[in-house]
Amino acid sequence: MKDTAEAMNAGGRLTVLTTPPPTPNGPLHIGHLSGPYIAADVAARAARHRGERVLTMTGLDSHQNYVVAKAEAEERPVPAVVRDYGADIKTAFRRARIDYDLLVDPTEDADYRKAVDRLTAELVDAGAFALEETAHQVCAECGRTLHHAYVTGACPGCGEAMGGGTCEGCARFATAGTMVDARSTCCGAPAAERRAELPVLRLERYRAALLEAWARAQVPAPAMALVRHYLDAGLPDVLAAYPSDWGIELGALPGLRADVWIEMGLGYLYAVARAVDPAVYSLADCVAAWRQVGELWHFLGIDNTFYYTVVFPALFAAAGVPAGTLGGLVVNQFYRLEGKKFSTSRNHAIWANDLLAAEDPGLVRLFLCHDRPDRYGSDFTLDAFRAFHGDPLRGEGDLERAQAALRLPDFDPALAVRCLGNAPNALLPLITGES
């Protein structure tokens, strides 16, 4: 990935664009590309074309226990799974002409891991993470803590099947303690309650800060629907760490590992601050560095809405990052493959590297912007892609409207592609990745 100096040396306000770090438990498929990844790359290229100062960031979500589940299914060591699928993901980014100023690999970046441990300890000491005896759920048979990939059940909101975290059906947050019929994925045993002294992020404490963040930011309708639900129902508590067999070990909290989403939020806080000021160390240093950021924009799929709309702004408020830093969110719906959701676990996918190796990457980017599931879900079919291959750009287009569609508050790459027409112009390479 590119040297961050290019992004940091230019003048003007800094805009930070993030995309969720892919989990290295399988290859990237074109459903991933059609969502946040190509979209954020196009937005960054367009902003730089206008002379704006931009920093882009992603990483590998190596501490999701879905990686452990994949390693167990493949009967391979976890580090080998992270290494191989991580390499595949990076190759897909390169082939798709997606470049990042920061791509954090937690398993390779010891400084990052130490920073997450250090910042967690500071937040515990400051009382932002309430350290108190708290209930958590474990497998009744083996005692494994039930979180994320280790638990399955039904969403208490919409009834759809889900793992621990957020529901793909309604985007609401649920844990093994609130899911319906929560069971261990290792053996199917029911959940049993245990109590331990654990750090808790009490989101309700940050209601006022969240209200201010949401009022200032561009929050799309699907995210606002989730916000309205929690304003009425009350904001839940989120465990910042728990006894587990995977994740960053916390020196100040022996026996506990950081929750992967808390790690991710602290990772954004630290990695961006480190790019702005390589000397940052403490929480106060990070907050000071973030004062140089003009706006933060998150690009994400609808299933991650709770974390990016609620948890991360609360975490930043707890750390002391100034109100108004969040510029907005660009949220995409699900992309389906011939009527069914893309699924790595069910092998229902067209893998990014396969398509990019066989087709012109510029054309793939154009089509995925054209067919992007932005305000509504969309459905990939090979027939539609082949038809687009024969006539990718139709009509004379509307350059002014395309320029507006590439600006962040109304960002819409699908509209931009439809407006560009057949004539060569300065905007087309921003989408194809040829500039």
TORKE-54289 format. One line per field, with one value per residue (C-alpha): residue in three letters; x, y, z. Coordinates in pm, whole numbers, plus 50000, padded with zeros to 5 digits. Layout:
% residues N
residuo	Ala  ...
c1	X  ...
c2	Y  ...
c3	Z  ...
//
This chain:
% residues 435
residuo	Met  Lys  Asp  Thr  Ala  Glu  Ala  Met  Asn  Ala  Gly  Gly  Arg  Leu  Thr  Val  Leu  Thr  Thr  Pro  Pro  Pro  Thr  Pro  Asn  Gly  Pro  Leu  His  Ile  Gly  His  Leu  Ser  Gly  Pro  Tyr  Ile  Ala  Ala  Asp  Val  Ala  Ala  Arg  Ala  Ala  Arg  His  Arg  Gly  Glu  Arg  Val  Leu  Thr  Met  Thr  Gly  Leu  Asp  Ser  His  Gln  Asn  Tyr  Val  Val  Ala  Lys  Ala  Glu  Ala  Glu  Glu  Arg  Pro  Val  Pro  Ala  Val  Val  Arg  Asp  Tyr  Gly  Ala  Asp  Ile  Lys  Thr  Ala  Phe  Arg  Arg  Ala  Arg  Ile  Asp  Tyr  Asp  Leu  Leu  Val  Asp  Pro  Thr  Glu  Asp  Ala  Asp  Tyr  Arg  Lys  Ala  Val  Asp  Arg  Leu  Thr  Ala  Glu  Leu  Val  Asp  Ala  Gly  Ala  Phe  Ala  Leu  Glu  Glu  Thr  Ala  His  Gln  Val  Cys  Ala  Glu  Cys  Gly  Arg  Thr  Leu  His  His  Ala  Tyr  Val  Thr  Gly  Ala  Cys  Pro  Gly  Cys  Gly  Glu  Ala  Met  Gly  Gly  Gly  Thr  Cys  Glu  Gly  Cys  Ala  Arg  Phe  Ala  Thr  Ala  Gly  Thr  Met  Val  Asp  Ala  Arg  Ser  Thr  Cys  Cys  Gly  Ala  Pro  Ala  Ala  Glu  Arg  Arg  Ala  Glu  Leu  Pro  Val  Leu  Arg  Leu  Glu  Arg  Tyr  Arg  Ala  Ala  Leu  Leu  Glu  Ala  Trp  Ala  Arg  Ala  Gln  Val  Pro  Ala  Pro  Ala  Met  Ala  Leu  Val  Arg  His  Tyr  Leu  Asp  Ala  Gly  Leu  Pro  Asp  Val  Leu  Ala  Ala  Tyr  Pro  Ser  Asp  Trp  Gly  Ile  Glu  Leu  Gly  Ala  Leu  Pro  Gly  Leu  Arg  Ala  Asp  Val  Trp  Ile  Glu  Met  Gly  Leu  Gly  Tyr  Leu  Tyr  Ala  Val  Ala  Arg  Ala  Val  Asp  Pro  Ala  Val  Tyr  Ser  Leu  Ala  Asp  Cys  Val  Ala  Ala  Trp  Arg  Gln  Val  Gly  Glu  Leu  Trp  His  Phe  Leu  Gly  Ile  Asp  Asn  Thr  Phe  Tyr  Tyr  Thr  Val  Val  Phe  Pro  Ala  Leu  Phe  Ala  Ala  Ala  Gly  Val  Pro  Ala  Gly  Thr  Leu  Gly  Gly  Leu  Val  Val  Asn  Gln  Phe  Tyr  Arg  Leu  Glu  Gly  Lys  Lys  Phe  Ser  Thr  Ser  Arg  Asn  His  Ala  Ile  Trp  Ala  Asn  Asp  Leu  Leu  Ala  Ala  Glu  Asp  Pro  Gly  Leu  Val  Arg  Leu  Phe  Leu  Cys  His  Asp  Arg  Pro  Asp  Arg  Tyr  Gly  Ser  Asp  Phe  Thr  Leu  Asp  Ala  Phe  Arg  Ala  Phe  His  Gly  Asp  Pro  Leu  Arg  Gly  Glu  Gly  Asp  Leu  Glu  Arg  Ala  Gln  Ala  Ala  Leu  Arg  Leu  Pro  Asp  Phe  Asp  Pro  Ala  Leu  Ala  Val  Arg  Cys  Leu  Gly  Asn  Ala  Pro  Asn  Ala  Leu  Leu  Pro  Leu  Ile  Thr  Gly  Glu  Ser
c1	50000  50109  50334  50120  50347  50165  49839  49988  50218  49957  49788  49421  49181  49231  48941  48971  48788  48761  48632  48571  48877  48794  48805  49075  48851  48802  48867  48702  48403  48251  47978  48251  48395  48056  47997  48244  48575  48546  48311  48562  48844  48638  48546  48912  49027  48755  48845  49214  49122  48952  49272  49149  49366  49260  49375  49228  49237  49141  49313  49263  49009  49237  49103  48748  48691  48540  48906  48938  48618  48756  49086  48901  48687  48995  49201  49481  49670  49506  49820  49825  49460  49525  49836  49681  49346  49510  49740  49440  49256  49555  49593  49225  49269  49572  49401  49093  49319  49211  49489  49507  49728  49692  49631  49674  49751  49714  49908  50211  50191  50310  50290  49919  49853  50040  49847  49509  49618  49747  49442  49206  49388  49361  48988  48940  49137  48930  48606  48499  48497  48315  48504  48248  48107  47907  47719  47846  47749  47957  47903  47739  47956  48307  48295  48402  48283  47997  48055  48053  48127  48108  47733  47423  47060  46776  46757  46529  46416  46328  46369  46632  46918  47233  47566  47678  47701  47462  47175  47196  46817  46758  47114  47031  47283  47240  47461  47439  47253  46981  46951  46668  46781  47151  47371  47738  47860  48126  47882  47530  47513  47294  47435  47511  47560  47885  47987  48324  48476  48468  48505  48177  48110  47776  47646  47361  47620  47709  47355  47411  47741  47580  47286  47530  47733  47422  47286  47611  47688  47537  47357  47163  46810  46891  47131  46884  46618  46853  46927  46557  46512  46782  46666  46330  46448  46760  47123  47272  47587  47880  48154  48496  48674  48603  48775  48839  49092  49146  49214  49455  49557  49521  49807  49609  49323  49484  49291  49085  49110  48976  48643  48724  48492  48632  48976  48867  48741  49060  49255  49096  49168  49534  49636  49505  49663  49994  49977  49920  50185  50419  50515  50167  50159  49886  49513  49570  49827  49574  49304  49545  49633  49265  49216  49395  49126  48855  48607  48581  48371  48295  48203  48029  47766  47431  47513  47788  47567  47540  47915  47992  47688  47666  47969  48254  48113  48054  48408  48551  48343  48470  48826  48766  48773  48602  48234  48167  48458  48223  48136  47905  47850  47807  47602  47529  47261  47333  47449  47296  47417  47134  46879  47071  47306  47677  47815  48176  48077  47829  48063  47787  48005  48203  48550  48707  49043  48880  48676  48958  49203  48963  48823  48947  48959  48841  48531  48467  48487  48255  47997  48007  47956  47674  47512  47603  47350  47358  47009  46855  46973  47080  47145  47455  47402  47659  47414  47389  47767  47815  47554  47733  48060  47919  47792  47928  47848  47521  47403  47567  47565  47564  47913  47788  47554  47834  48061  47792  47746  48115  48096  48065  47736  47551  47802  47651  47899  47616  47465  47806  47869  47523  47581  47926  47829  48063  48288  48628  48641  48844  48611  48609  48965  48867  48617  48821  49128  49349  49457
c2	50000  50356  50566  50773  51071  51142  51188  51369  51625  51816  52118  52165  51982  51608  51379  51022  50747  50400  50064  49763  49541  49213  48898  48658  48352  48329  48514  48843  48800  49059  49124  49271  49477  49614  49750  49964  49883  50010  50286  50429  50405  50598  50861  50902  50934  51189  51394  51396  51495  51801  51878  51762  51602  51242  50950  50605  50316  49952  49644  49276  49176  48898  48879  48783  48434  48346  48295  48035  47866  47850  47707  47439  47355  47328  47154  47404  47633  47972  48168  47979  48066  48435  48436  48265  48441  48770  48740  48658  48968  49194  49048  49120  49481  49518  49361  49577  49888  49964  50138  50238  50479  50256  49881  49752  49384  49323  48996  49170  49506  49461  49837  49830  49543  49721  50041  49864  49714  50051  50254  49997  50028  50407  50390  50150  50382  50680  50494  50502  50123  50034  49746  49547  49201  49124  48828  48661  48339  48024  47683  47462  47168  47304  47647  47840  48202  48242  48546  48619  48295  48079  48125  48083  48157  48379  48757  48883  49163  49004  48632  48565  48326  48505  48472  48695  49063  49216  49062  49063  49088  49403  49519  49518  49413  49093  48876  48517  48657  48828  48598  48346  47983  48071  47765  47692  47636  47393  47127  47270  47292  47562  47879  47893  48214  48300  48612  48783  49127  49263  49607  49738  50024  50160  50327  50501  50716  50866  50936  51315  51282  51041  51274  51553  51330  51209  51564  51690  51394  51271  50958  50770  50646  50280  50391  50649  50379  50186  50504  50569  50214  50256  50602  50444  50106  50232  50191  49853  49773  49633  49421  49566  49238  48886  48556  48407  48206  48459  48832  49084  48989  49275  49314  49533  49281  48938  48654  48884  48966  49273  49244  49259  49555  49755  49669  49796  50127  50179  50075  50357  50597  50498  50417  50743  50938  50758  50859  51222  51218  50914  51001  50937  50706  50788  50840  51216  51203  51031  51287  51572  51418  51372  51749  51776  51567  51764  51483  51108  50908  50540  50320  50001  49737  49758  49463  49669  49974  49934  49944  50234  50443  50377  50201  50384  50736  50648  50511  50828  51040  50835  50897  51271  51316  51649  51643  51683  51471  51216  51356  51074  50719  50565  50250  49989  49720  49353  49245  48915  48653  48530  48592  48467  48648  48608  48365  48266  47986  47834  47890  48089  48356  48477  48529  48866  48730  48490  48764  49019  48770  48692  49040  49397  49539  49877  49718  49521  49844  50021  49743  49710  50085  50068  49773  49884  49798  50147  50266  49929  49572  49456  49122  49021  48796  48691  48776  49136  49162  49025  49267  49554  49423  49480  49834  49970  50337  50450  50791  51133  51159  51451  51545  51797  51543  51283  51530  51588  51213  51176  51422  51265  51400  51269  51001  50771  50594  50407  50738  50870  50573  50604  50974  50963  50853  50723  51027  51017  51257  51332  51150  50807  50709  50782  50497  50257  50310  50411  50743
c3	50000  49934  50154  50392  50332  50005  50194  50492  50327  50128  50283  50371  50601  50622  50534  50663  50472  50629  50511  50738  50757  50580  50794  50664  50690  50315  49989  49896  49666  49435  49689  49909  49624  49521  49870  50063  49894  49539  49657  49907  49652  49395  49658  49756  49394  49322  49632  49540  49185  49337  49527  49867  50134  50201  50416  50346  50591  50617  50756  50823  51086  51204  51559  51464  51601  51263  51173  51449  51331  50976  51096  51292  50989  50765  51036  50991  51231  51279  51172  50842  50776  50853  50633  50331  50322  50419  50116  49895  50018  49955  49605  49533  49642  49417  49116  49170  49178  49534  49723  50090  50278  50585  50580  50934  50980  51357  51350  51196  51375  51733  51792  51705  51948  52227  52157  52183  52517  52641  52532  52685  53018  53002  52931  53223  53453  53335  53402  53037  53051  53373  53538  53740  53796  53483  53340  53024  52851  52803  52644  52905  52795  52740  52905  52592  52601  52354  52137  51763  51570  51882  51929  51714  51779  51665  51664  51944  51712  51377  51450  51182  51253  51365  51539  51823  51733  51481  51287  50908  50892  51100  51195  51567  51830  52030  52249  52367  52668  52462  52159  52138  52197  52204  52154  52117  51762  51884  52008  52006  52385  52537  52686  53056  53255  53429  53616  53612  53652  53296  53133  52994  52754  52874  52561  52743  52923  52586  52464  52459  52270  52024  51966  51884  51651  51466  51436  51280  51052  50725  50848  50578  50628  50716  50990  51119  51146  51376  51573  51628  51755  52020  52119  52205  52339  52517  52420  52516  52709  52509  52667  52590  52674  52798  52873  52531  52332  52050  52032  52180  52533  52781  53023  53262  53264  53301  53143  52921  52551  52374  52196  51828  51759  52049  51910  51570  51708  51907  51598  51397  51681  51706  51348  51204  51490  51427  51059  51156  51430  51441  51801  51949  52248  52499  52463  52499  52216  51991  52069  51997  51660  51573  51614  51279  51109  50934  50876  50922  50673  50713  50414  50524  50461  50635  50864  51034  51093  51472  51527  51294  51385  51759  51911  51738  51792  52159  52188  52031  52268  52563  52445  52414  52036  51952  51862  51492  51372  51214  50872  50775  50664  50320  50379  50115  50116  50040  49694  49591  49348  49128  49403  49707  49945  49876  50134  50194  50432  50183  49885  49710  49556  49260  49402  49337  49226  48978  48807  48815  48663  48376  48307  48268  48624  48498  48347  48667  48870  48625  48642  49020  49055  48799  48979  49332  49608  49754  49849  49771  49730  49386  49220  49024  48723  48468  48189  48310  48338  47985  47848  48021  47875  47528  47592  47920  47869  47717  47595  47600  47980  48219  48340  48595  48754  48759  48939  49202  49246  49336  49627  49970  50106  49798  49697  49434  49203  49030  48923  48817  48587  48433  48363  48207  47856  47586  47548  47724  48019  48330  48570  48405  48517  48879  48858  48646  48867  48574  48729
//
